[in-house]
């Protein structure tokens, strides 16, 4: 079946299910509704002007279909979340980029009692354009994260996390597998009932398949909760150091570290969210990046069925060290989308985006535009 025919069949099936199935909160409910099983189905038709994210601009039309089964349990002091799903993608022109991507996740969460925390595990296959190498790449991604918070005395509490990520690229000798382990801790002080002040430290080890190791030490201060009336979020700012060793490499870097996420509630139906991040990263080509990213998103609920979002973004990536060769990328983005709730279970979406990337590397100097029409159902 051709991609457009596949889309028509998927749309018809989803609409039939969504309109004819009686309204329910979950596909199955057990244990007095404390355990629920959900079925999520979605399909999309999209056009991408630059599927490889490079100066050699190649456009294509992509059809996707996805399905997942989600399980949630809210009984006892520990909640459970689990998901198992798969996504299929079909390209009209570049058939070699077709993909079948399975994914699975499992999580435990404790939100009551003196000690709270969560544990999450995930594995997923991903197909995307890699902006560092300017090619499309497929990889297996494995994630785990453990978080805990414990009140010590009076207004003081401790929070910490342990995380691990593995990105294993498949069938692409240009890209380097990466493993990242992270440990962090924060000391929080309850300034008042609406905000906490904190001081934090993060240790991060990145190990590449080329036997390159990077050790990051980040020291930060910040505030979380209500910043000022109607403005809520987290502001974290500090300084970080990176030591990189490997074959014929021994490099040290230092820079400001920041993680800011704020939401301003304009009205009951509208809000404005801004995010700024600055951090070191290791690219898929085994080069240290000093990245800055800033986004501003406006979200509005027009009515109970119609919603709209619009956003802009700006960022830079400096490729450091001898292998970075002085490369610098700067990008600007703009996005707009609308969502319409056809029934309690069926949702339409239309998204358009534009990205302009300026680079000192000719291959990475490009434009990218995309338009996607999507339909999703949840039972």
Secondary structure as UniProt FT lines:
FT   HELIX           3..20
FT   STRAND          28..30
FT   TURN            31..34
FT   STRAND          35..48
FT   TURN            51..52
FT   STRAND          60..73
FT   STRAND          79..91
FT   HELIX           95..97
FT   STRAND          99..110
FT   STRAND          115..130
FT   TURN            131..134
FT   STRAND          135..153
FT   TURN            154..155
FT   STRAND          156..170
FT   TURN            173..174
FT   STRAND          178..192
FT   TURN            193..194
FT   STRAND          195..208
FT   TURN            209..210
FT   STRAND          213..228
FT   TURN            229..230
FT   STRAND          231..246
FT   TURN            247..248
FT   STRAND          249..265
FT   STRAND          270..282
FT   TURN            284..285
FT   STRAND          288..301
FT   STRAND          306..319
FT   HELIX           321..324
FT   TURN            325..326
FT   STRAND          328..341
FT   STRAND          346..359
FT   HELIX           362..364
FT   STRAND          366..378
//
